[in-house]
């Protein structure tokens, strides 16, 4: 037996409320602090950055997000705001 469910987006519906509390870690290839957070050019002309989050307490609507971990890997071949498109990979456990 199989079934198919179709979902339609309705922009007039309110978005679920969400909140997260936890820890944030970041490391990149720049000299001191990632200039990308200040919308500046990366030190070496490109940026490899790995941000990670541990959500101690959180929710998305009625969905609990407590104790989730998220890590991402970004490669920006120039300025993150104005440069070429980035590549990103994300892992959620």
PDB file as gemmi writes it, atoms N, CA and C in Angstrom:
CRYST1    1.000    1.000    1.000  90.00  90.00  90.00 P 1                      
ATOM      1  N   UNK A   1       0.840  -1.164   0.000  1.00  0.00           N  
ATOM      2  CA  UNK A   1       0.000   0.000   0.000  1.00  0.00           C  
ATOM      3  C   UNK A   1       0.888   1.231   0.000  1.00  0.00           C  
ATOM      4  N   UNK A   2       0.569   2.184  -0.812  1.00  0.00           N  
ATOM      5  CA  UNK A   2       1.336   3.424  -0.844  1.00  0.00           C  
ATOM      6  C   UNK A   2       0.384   4.601  -0.822  1.00  0.00           C  
ATOM      7  N   UNK A   3       0.893   5.711  -0.364  1.00  0.00           N  
ATOM      8  CA  UNK A   3       0.080   6.923  -0.350  1.00  0.00           C  
ATOM      9  C   UNK A   3       0.958   8.101  -0.721  1.00  0.00           C  
ATOM     10  N   UNK A   4       0.341   9.102  -1.257  1.00  0.00           N  
ATOM     11  CA  UNK A   4       1.045  10.322  -1.635  1.00  0.00           C  
ATOM     12  C   UNK A   4       0.384  11.492  -0.935  1.00  0.00           C  
ATOM     13  N   UNK A   5       1.199  12.331  -0.331  1.00  0.00           N  
ATOM     14  CA  UNK A   5       0.689  13.519   0.335  1.00  0.00           C  
ATOM     15  C   UNK A   5       1.259  14.737  -0.359  1.00  0.00           C  
ATOM     16  N   UNK A   6       0.422  15.683  -0.650  1.00  0.00           N  
ATOM     17  CA  UNK A   6       0.851  16.912  -1.298  1.00  0.00           C  
ATOM     18  C   UNK A   6       0.687  18.063  -0.313  1.00  0.00           C  
ATOM     19  N   UNK A   7       1.737  18.853  -0.187  1.00  0.00           N  
ATOM     20  CA  UNK A   7       1.691  20.022   0.678  1.00  0.00           C  
ATOM     21  C   UNK A   7       1.773  21.270  -0.181  1.00  0.00           C  
ATOM     22  N   UNK A   8       0.976  22.246   0.167  1.00  0.00           N  
ATOM     23  CA  UNK A   8       1.013  23.509  -0.547  1.00  0.00           C  
ATOM     24  C   UNK A   8       1.421  24.605   0.423  1.00  0.00           C  
ATOM     25  N   UNK A   9       2.235  25.501  -0.055  1.00  0.00           N  
ATOM     26  CA  UNK A   9       2.675  26.622   0.752  1.00  0.00           C  
ATOM     27  C   UNK A   9       1.614  27.714   0.726  1.00  0.00           C  
ATOM     28  N   UNK A  10       1.348  28.279   1.874  1.00  0.00           N  
ATOM     29  CA  UNK A  10       0.401  29.383   1.965  1.00  0.00           C  
ATOM     30  C   UNK A  10       1.085  30.506   2.723  1.00  0.00           C  
ATOM     31  N   UNK A  11       1.525  31.515   2.002  1.00  0.00           N  
ATOM     32  CA  UNK A  11       2.276  32.618   2.604  1.00  0.00           C  
ATOM     33  C   UNK A  11       1.448  33.381   3.634  1.00  0.00           C  
ATOM     34  N   UNK A  12       0.117  33.225   3.594  1.00  0.00           N  
ATOM     35  CA  UNK A  12      -0.715  33.957   4.545  1.00  0.00           C  
ATOM     36  C   UNK A  12      -0.756  33.278   5.919  1.00  0.00           C  
ATOM     37  N   UNK A  13      -0.279  32.030   6.020  1.00  0.00           N  
ATOM     38  CA  UNK A  13      -0.261  31.346   7.311  1.00  0.00           C  
ATOM     39  C   UNK A  13       0.878  31.893   8.156  1.00  0.00           C  
ATOM     40  N   UNK A  14       0.672  32.028   9.457  1.00  0.00           N  
ATOM     41  CA  UNK A  14       1.751  32.521  10.315  1.00  0.00           C  
ATOM     42  C   UNK A  14       2.861  31.476  10.426  1.00  0.00           C  
ATOM     43  N   UNK A  15       4.100  31.937  10.508  1.00  0.00           N  
ATOM     44  CA  UNK A  15       5.238  31.039  10.702  1.00  0.00           C  
ATOM     45  C   UNK A  15       5.263  30.580  12.147  1.00  0.00           C  
ATOM     46  N   UNK A  16       5.708  29.337  12.386  1.00  0.00           N  
ATOM     47  CA  UNK A  16       5.824  28.883  13.773  1.00  0.00           C  
ATOM     48  C   UNK A  16       6.835  29.744  14.529  1.00  0.00           C  
ATOM     49  N   UNK A  17       6.586  29.955  15.805  1.00  0.00           N  
ATOM     50  CA  UNK A  17       7.556  30.696  16.613  1.00  0.00           C  
ATOM     51  C   UNK A  17       8.716  29.755  16.943  1.00  0.00           C  
ATOM     52  N   UNK A  18       9.894  30.314  17.146  1.00  0.00           N  
ATOM     53  CA  UNK A  18      11.042  29.496  17.485  1.00  0.00           C  
ATOM     54  C   UNK A  18      11.961  30.255  18.416  1.00  0.00           C  
ATOM     55  N   UNK A  19      12.741  29.474  19.167  1.00  0.00           N  
ATOM     56  CA  UNK A  19      13.699  30.058  20.101  1.00  0.00           C  
ATOM     57  C   UNK A  19      14.785  29.014  20.349  1.00  0.00           C  
ATOM     58  N   UNK A  20      16.032  29.462  20.389  1.00  0.00           N  
ATOM     59  CA  UNK A  20      17.126  28.571  20.750  1.00  0.00           C  
ATOM     60  C   UNK A  20      18.055  29.270  21.726  1.00  0.00           C  
ATOM     61  N   UNK A  21      18.607  28.480  22.636  1.00  0.00           N  
ATOM     62  CA  UNK A  21      19.614  28.934  23.589  1.00  0.00           C  
ATOM     63  C   UNK A  21      20.725  27.907  23.573  1.00  0.00           C  
ATOM     64  N   UNK A  22      21.967  28.348  23.569  1.00  0.00           N  
ATOM     65  CA  UNK A  22      23.056  27.385  23.572  1.00  0.00           C  
ATOM     66  C   UNK A  22      24.400  28.026  23.342  1.00  0.00           C  
ATOM     67  N   UNK A  23      25.300  27.224  22.808  1.00  0.00           N  
ATOM     68  CA  UNK A  23      26.680  27.644  22.604  1.00  0.00           C  
ATOM     69  C   UNK A  23      26.985  27.734  21.118  1.00  0.00           C  
ATOM     70  N   UNK A  24      27.879  28.667  20.766  1.00  0.00           N  
ATOM     71  CA  UNK A  24      28.296  28.881  19.386  1.00  0.00           C  
ATOM     72  C   UNK A  24      29.821  28.858  19.342  1.00  0.00           C  
ATOM     73  N   UNK A  25      30.354  28.135  18.383  1.00  0.00           N  
ATOM     74  CA  UNK A  25      31.800  28.044  18.179  1.00  0.00           C  
ATOM     75  C   UNK A  25      32.081  28.319  16.713  1.00  0.00           C  
ATOM     76  N   UNK A  26      33.237  28.913  16.420  1.00  0.00           N  
ATOM     77  CA  UNK A  26      33.573  29.208  15.027  1.00  0.00           C  
ATOM     78  C   UNK A  26      35.083  29.203  14.844  1.00  0.00           C  
ATOM     79  N   UNK A  27      35.505  28.682  13.715  1.00  0.00           N  
ATOM     80  CA  UNK A  27      36.908  28.735  13.346  1.00  0.00           C  
ATOM     81  C   UNK A  27      37.013  28.927  11.842  1.00  0.00           C  
ATOM     82  N   UNK A  28      37.958  29.742  11.412  1.00  0.00           N  
ATOM     83  CA  UNK A  28      38.140  29.963   9.976  1.00  0.00           C  
ATOM     84  C   UNK A  28      39.625  30.133   9.671  1.00  0.00           C  
ATOM     85  N   UNK A  29      39.938  30.274   8.394  1.00  0.00           N  
ATOM     86  CA  UNK A  29      41.327  30.389   7.972  1.00  0.00           C  
ATOM     87  C   UNK A  29      41.878  31.811   8.058  1.00  0.00           C  
ATOM     88  N   UNK A  30      41.118  32.746   8.548  1.00  0.00           N  
ATOM     89  CA  UNK A  30      41.599  34.130   8.636  1.00  0.00           C  
ATOM     90  C   UNK A  30      42.556  34.299   9.819  1.00  0.00           C  
ATOM     91  N   UNK A  31      43.290  35.421   9.831  1.00  0.00           N  
ATOM     92  CA  UNK A  31      44.356  35.623  10.807  1.00  0.00           C  
ATOM     93  C   UNK A  31      43.876  35.676  12.258  1.00  0.00           C  
ATOM     94  N   UNK A  32      42.873  36.481  12.557  1.00  0.00           N  
ATOM     95  CA  UNK A  32      42.449  36.630  13.946  1.00  0.00           C  
ATOM     96  C   UNK A  32      40.968  36.312  14.096  1.00  0.00           C  
ATOM     97  N   UNK A  33      40.133  37.207  13.671  1.00  0.00           N  
ATOM     98  CA  UNK A  33      38.684  37.012  13.737  1.00  0.00           C  
ATOM     99  C   UNK A  33      38.162  37.059  12.307  1.00  0.00           C  
ATOM    100  N   UNK A  34      37.143  36.313  12.046  1.00  0.00           N  
ATOM    101  CA  UNK A  34      36.603  36.234  10.687  1.00  0.00           C  
ATOM    102  C   UNK A  34      36.051  37.601  10.261  1.00  0.00           C  
ATOM    103  N   UNK A  35      36.691  38.265   9.284  1.00  0.00           N  
ATOM    104  CA  UNK A  35      36.206  39.568   8.852  1.00  0.00           C  
ATOM    105  C   UNK A  35      34.851  39.506   8.152  1.00  0.00           C  
ATOM    106  N   UNK A  36      34.457  38.288   7.754  1.00  0.00           N  
ATOM    107  CA  UNK A  36      33.177  38.131   7.055  1.00  0.00           C  
ATOM    108  C   UNK A  36      31.997  38.553   7.934  1.00  0.00           C  
ATOM    109  N   UNK A  37      32.129  38.379   9.263  1.00  0.00           N  
ATOM    110  CA  UNK A  37      31.025  38.801  10.131  1.00  0.00           C  
ATOM    111  C   UNK A  37      30.843  40.316  10.121  1.00  0.00           C  
ATOM    112  N   UNK A  38      31.871  41.032   9.688  1.00  0.00           N  
ATOM    113  CA  UNK A  38      31.789  42.489   9.562  1.00  0.00           C  
ATOM    114  C   UNK A  38      31.622  42.906   8.103  1.00  0.00           C  
ATOM    115  N   UNK A  39      31.260  41.920   7.248  1.00  0.00           N  
ATOM    116  CA  UNK A  39      31.013  42.128   5.816  1.00  0.00           C  
ATOM    117  C   UNK A  39      32.258  42.601   5.079  1.00  0.00           C  
ATOM    118  N   UNK A  40      33.432  42.300   5.624  1.00  0.00           N  
ATOM    119  CA  UNK A  40      34.700  42.670   4.992  1.00  0.00           C  
ATOM    120  C   UNK A  40      35.241  41.487   4.178  1.00  0.00           C  
ATOM    121  N   UNK A  41      36.264  41.747   3.377  1.00  0.00           N  
ATOM    122  CA  UNK A  41      36.888  40.689   2.591  1.00  0.00           C  
ATOM    123  C   UNK A  41      37.692  39.757   3.491  1.00  0.00           C  
ATOM    124  N   UNK A  42      37.716  38.463   3.167  1.00  0.00           N  
ATOM    125  CA  UNK A  42      38.541  37.531   3.951  1.00  0.00           C  
ATOM    126  C   UNK A  42      40.032  37.830   3.768  1.00  0.00           C  
ATOM    127  N   UNK A  43      40.813  37.525   4.790  1.00  0.00           N  
ATOM    128  CA  UNK A  43      42.245  37.838   4.788  1.00  0.00           C  
ATOM    129  C   UNK A  43      42.992  37.252   3.591  1.00  0.00           C  
ATOM    130  N   UNK A  44      42.674  36.030   3.192  1.00  0.00           N  
ATOM    131  CA  UNK A  44      43.389  35.351   2.110  1.00  0.00           C  
ATOM    132  C   UNK A  44      42.634  35.396   0.783  1.00  0.00           C  
ATOM    133  N   UNK A  45      41.563  36.197   0.713  1.00  0.00           N  
ATOM    134  CA  UNK A  45      40.792  36.299  -0.519  1.00  0.00           C  
ATOM    135  C   UNK A  45      39.697  35.253  -0.636  1.00  0.00           C  
ATOM    136  N   UNK A  46      39.699  34.261   0.229  1.00  0.00           N  
ATOM    137  CA  UNK A  46      38.665  33.226   0.289  1.00  0.00           C  
ATOM    138  C   UNK A  46      38.485  32.857   1.748  1.00  0.00           C  
ATOM    139  N   UNK A  47      37.384  32.222   2.060  1.00  0.00           N  
ATOM    140  CA  UNK A  47      37.117  31.874   3.451  1.00  0.00           C  
ATOM    141  C   UNK A  47      36.649  30.429   3.556  1.00  0.00           C  
ATOM    142  N   UNK A  48      37.306  29.697   4.433  1.00  0.00           N  
ATOM    143  CA  UNK A  48      36.829  28.396   4.893  1.00  0.00           C  
ATOM    144  C   UNK A  48      36.434  28.610   6.343  1.00  0.00           C  
ATOM    145  N   UNK A  49      35.177  28.443   6.657  1.00  0.00           N  
ATOM    146  CA  UNK A  49      34.722  28.664   8.033  1.00  0.00           C  
ATOM    147  C   UNK A  49      33.863  27.486   8.482  1.00  0.00           C  
ATOM    148  N   UNK A  50      34.062  27.093   9.736  1.00  0.00           N  
ATOM    149  CA  UNK A  50      33.281  26.009  10.322  1.00  0.00           C  
ATOM    150  C   UNK A  50      32.629  26.543  11.590  1.00  0.00           C  
ATOM    151  N   UNK A  51      31.328  26.884  11.516  1.00  0.00           N  
ATOM    152  CA  UNK A  51      30.597  27.252  12.723  1.00  0.00           C  
ATOM    153  C   UNK A  51      29.893  26.016  13.290  1.00  0.00           C  
ATOM    154  N   UNK A  52      29.739  25.985  14.598  1.00  0.00           N  
ATOM    155  CA  UNK A  52      29.047  24.878  15.249  1.00  0.00           C  
ATOM    156  C   UNK A  52      28.171  25.428  16.367  1.00  0.00           C  
ATOM    157  N   UNK A  53      27.045  24.786  16.571  1.00  0.00           N  
ATOM    158  CA  UNK A  53      26.100  25.186  17.605  1.00  0.00           C  
ATOM    159  C   UNK A  53      25.713  23.972  18.432  1.00  0.00           C  
ATOM    160  N   UNK A  54      25.616  24.161  19.734  1.00  0.00           N  
ATOM    161  CA  UNK A  54      24.995  23.170  20.613  1.00  0.00           C  
ATOM    162  C   UNK A  54      23.759  23.846  21.192  1.00  0.00           C  
ATOM    163  N   UNK A  55      22.602  23.337  20.830  1.00  0.00           N  
ATOM    164  CA  UNK A  55      21.350  23.923  21.314  1.00  0.00           C  
ATOM    165  C   UNK A  55      21.018  23.268  22.654  1.00  0.00           C  
ATOM    166  N   UNK A  56      21.194  24.025  23.731  1.00  0.00           N  
ATOM    167  CA  UNK A  56      20.889  23.504  25.060  1.00  0.00           C  
ATOM    168  C   UNK A  56      19.379  23.393  25.256  1.00  0.00           C  
ATOM    169  N   UNK A  57      18.670  24.416  24.779  1.00  0.00           N  
ATOM    170  CA  UNK A  57      17.213  24.450  24.947  1.00  0.00           C  
ATOM    171  C   UNK A  57      16.637  25.177  23.750  1.00  0.00           C  
ATOM    172  N   UNK A  58      15.589  24.627  23.162  1.00  0.00           N  
ATOM    173  CA  UNK A  58      14.992  25.309  22.028  1.00  0.00           C  
ATOM    174  C   UNK A  58      13.745  24.627  21.512  1.00  0.00           C  
ATOM    175  N   UNK A  59      13.028  25.365  20.682  1.00  0.00           N  
ATOM    176  CA  UNK A  59      11.837  24.816  20.039  1.00  0.00           C  
ATOM    177  C   UNK A  59      11.577  25.546  18.727  1.00  0.00           C  
ATOM    178  N   UNK A  60      10.935  24.836  17.813  1.00  0.00           N  
ATOM    179  CA  UNK A  60      10.423  25.389  16.568  1.00  0.00           C  
ATOM    180  C   UNK A  60       8.953  25.036  16.566  1.00  0.00           C  
ATOM    181  N   UNK A  61       8.115  25.998  16.953  1.00  0.00           N  
ATOM    182  CA  UNK A  61       6.706  25.680  17.175  1.00  0.00           C  
ATOM    183  C   UNK A  61       6.617  24.682  18.326  1.00  0.00           C  
ATOM    184  N   UNK A  62       6.005  23.528  18.052  1.00  0.00           N  
ATOM    185  CA  UNK A  62       5.871  22.489  19.078  1.00  0.00           C  
ATOM    186  C   UNK A  62       6.978  21.439  18.996  1.00  0.00           C  
ATOM    187  N   UNK A  63       7.941  21.619  18.111  1.00  0.00           N  
ATOM    188  CA  UNK A  63       9.028  20.652  17.945  1.00  0.00           C  
ATOM    189  C   UNK A  63      10.188  21.038  18.856  1.00  0.00           C  
ATOM    190  N   UNK A  64      10.561  20.144  19.748  1.00  0.00           N  
ATOM    191  CA  UNK A  64      11.664  20.401  20.661  1.00  0.00           C  
ATOM    192  C   UNK A  64      13.002  20.274  19.965  1.00  0.00           C  
ATOM    193  N   UNK A  65      13.919  21.175  20.280  1.00  0.00           N  
ATOM    194  CA  UNK A  65      15.258  21.165  19.693  1.00  0.00           C  
ATOM    195  C   UNK A  65      16.340  20.978  20.763  1.00  0.00           C  
ATOM    196  N   UNK A  66      15.923  20.645  21.987  1.00  0.00           N  
ATOM    197  CA  UNK A  66      16.868  20.507  23.098  1.00  0.00           C  
ATOM    198  C   UNK A  66      17.974  19.505  22.773  1.00  0.00           C  
ATOM    199  N   UNK A  67      19.200  19.860  23.132  1.00  0.00           N  
ATOM    200  CA  UNK A  67      20.398  19.019  23.013  1.00  0.00           C  
ATOM    201  C   UNK A  67      20.771  18.626  21.586  1.00  0.00           C  
ATOM    202  N   UNK A  68      20.334  19.390  20.590  1.00  0.00           N  
ATOM    203  CA  UNK A  68      20.767  19.138  19.220  1.00  0.00           C  
ATOM    204  C   UNK A  68      22.111  19.821  18.968  1.00  0.00           C  
ATOM    205  N   UNK A  69      22.892  19.239  18.073  1.00  0.00           N  
ATOM    206  CA  UNK A  69      24.160  19.818  17.636  1.00  0.00           C  
ATOM    207  C   UNK A  69      24.077  20.065  16.137  1.00  0.00           C  
ATOM    208  N   UNK A  70      24.646  21.170  15.708  1.00  0.00           N  
ATOM    209  CA  UNK A  70      24.659  21.526  14.294  1.00  0.00           C  
ATOM    210  C   UNK A  70      26.066  22.009  13.962  1.00  0.00           C  
ATOM    211  N   UNK A  71      26.608  21.528  12.852  1.00  0.00           N  
ATOM    212  CA  UNK A  71      27.894  22.014  12.381  1.00  0.00           C  
ATOM    213  C   UNK A  71      27.783  22.245  10.880  1.00  0.00           C  
ATOM    214  N   UNK A  72      28.436  23.288  10.403  1.00  0.00           N  
ATOM    215  CA  UNK A  72      28.389  23.611   8.977  1.00  0.00           C  
ATOM    216  C   UNK A  72      29.812  23.860   8.484  1.00  0.00           C  
ATOM    217  N   UNK A  73      30.004  23.671   7.204  1.00  0.00           N  
ATOM    218  CA  UNK A  73      31.283  23.987   6.560  1.00  0.00           C  
ATOM    219  C   UNK A  73      30.974  24.894   5.390  1.00  0.00           C  
ATOM    220  N   UNK A  74      31.541  26.086   5.382  1.00  0.00           N  
ATOM    221  CA  UNK A  74      31.307  27.056   4.311  1.00  0.00           C  
ATOM    222  C   UNK A  74      32.611  27.312   3.566  1.00  0.00           C  
ATOM    223  N   UNK A  75      32.521  27.409   2.257  1.00  0.00           N  
ATOM    224  CA  UNK A  75      33.635  27.887   1.451  1.00  0.00           C  
ATOM    225  C   UNK A  75      33.114  29.065   0.649  1.00  0.00           C  
ATOM    226  N   UNK A  76      33.676  30.227   0.901  1.00  0.00           N  
ATOM    227  CA  UNK A  76      33.317  31.440   0.167  1.00  0.00           C  
ATOM    228  C   UNK A  76      34.545  31.863  -0.623  1.00  0.00           C  
ATOM    229  N   UNK A  77      34.477  31.835  -1.967  1.00  0.00           N  
ATOM    230  CA  UNK A  77      35.644  32.181  -2.766  1.00  0.00           C  
ATOM    231  C   UNK A  77      35.897  33.680  -2.883  1.00  0.00           C  
ATOM    232  N   UNK A  78      35.303  34.463  -2.022  1.00  0.00           N  
ATOM    233  CA  UNK A  78      35.477  35.918  -2.007  1.00  0.00           C  
ATOM    234  C   UNK A  78      34.682  36.474  -0.850  1.00  0.00           C  
ATOM    235  N   UNK A  79      34.315  37.733  -0.942  1.00  0.00           N  
ATOM    236  CA  UNK A  79      33.496  38.378   0.081  1.00  0.00           C  
ATOM    237  C   UNK A  79      32.155  37.657   0.182  1.00  0.00           C  
ATOM    238  N   UNK A  80      31.756  37.288   1.392  1.00  0.00           N  
ATOM    239  CA  UNK A  80      30.517  36.516   1.569  1.00  0.00           C  
ATOM    240  C   UNK A  80      29.273  37.276   1.128  1.00  0.00           C  
ATOM    241  N   UNK A  81      29.314  38.592   1.209  1.00  0.00           N  
ATOM    242  CA  UNK A  81      28.146  39.378   0.830  1.00  0.00           C  
ATOM    243  C   UNK A  81      28.116  39.675  -0.665  1.00  0.00           C  
ATOM    244  N   UNK A  82      29.263  40.025  -1.236  1.00  0.00           N  
ATOM    245  CA  UNK A  82      29.274  40.486  -2.630  1.00  0.00           C  
ATOM    246  C   UNK A  82      29.967  39.520  -3.587  1.00  0.00           C  
ATOM    247  N   UNK A  83      30.706  38.551  -3.032  1.00  0.00           N  
ATOM    248  CA  UNK A  83      31.519  37.673  -3.869  1.00  0.00           C  
ATOM    249  C   UNK A  83      30.721  36.601  -4.587  1.00  0.00           C  
ATOM    250  N   UNK A  84      31.423  35.662  -5.215  1.00  0.00           N  
ATOM    251  CA  UNK A  84      30.763  34.563  -5.909  1.00  0.00           C  
ATOM    252  C   UNK A  84      29.982  33.690  -4.928  1.00  0.00           C  
ATOM    253  N   UNK A  85      29.183  32.795  -5.471  1.00  0.00           N  
ATOM    254  CA  UNK A  85      28.353  31.921  -4.633  1.00  0.00           C  
ATOM    255  C   UNK A  85      29.219  31.040  -3.740  1.00  0.00           C  
ATOM    256  N   UNK A  86      28.717  30.761  -2.549  1.00  0.00           N  
ATOM    257  CA  UNK A  86      29.410  29.911  -1.599  1.00  0.00           C  
ATOM    258  C   UNK A  86      29.026  28.461  -1.823  1.00  0.00           C  
ATOM    259  N   UNK A  87      29.777  27.590  -1.201  1.00  0.00           N  
ATOM    260  CA  UNK A  87      29.426  26.179  -1.094  1.00  0.00           C  
ATOM    261  C   UNK A  87      29.254  25.908   0.390  1.00  0.00           C  
ATOM    262  N   UNK A  88      28.276  25.096   0.729  1.00  0.00           N  
ATOM    263  CA  UNK A  88      28.013  24.818   2.141  1.00  0.00           C  
ATOM    264  C   UNK A  88      27.583  23.366   2.315  1.00  0.00           C  
ATOM    265  N   UNK A  89      28.011  22.802   3.434  1.00  0.00           N  
ATOM    266  CA  UNK A  89      27.555  21.483   3.869  1.00  0.00           C  
ATOM    267  C   UNK A  89      27.142  21.638   5.314  1.00  0.00           C  
ATOM    268  N   UNK A  90      26.077  20.961   5.737  1.00  0.00           N  
ATOM    269  CA  UNK A  90      25.585  21.080   7.103  1.00  0.00           C  
ATOM    270  C   UNK A  90      25.267  19.700   7.660  1.00  0.00           C  
ATOM    271  N   UNK A  91      25.590  19.515   8.918  1.00  0.00           N  
ATOM    272  CA  UNK A  91      25.308  18.259   9.616  1.00  0.00           C  
ATOM    273  C   UNK A  91      24.521  18.586  10.872  1.00  0.00           C  
ATOM    274  N   UNK A  92      23.414  17.893  11.067  1.00  0.00           N  
ATOM    275  CA  UNK A  92      22.567  18.080  12.241  1.00  0.00           C  
ATOM    276  C   UNK A  92      22.406  16.723  12.912  1.00  0.00           C  
ATOM    277  N   UNK A  93      22.699  16.641  14.203  1.00  0.00           N  
ATOM    278  CA  UNK A  93      22.482  15.361  14.891  1.00  0.00           C  
ATOM    279  C   UNK A  93      21.424  15.498  15.945  1.00  0.00           C  
TER     280      UNK A  93                                                      
END                                                                             
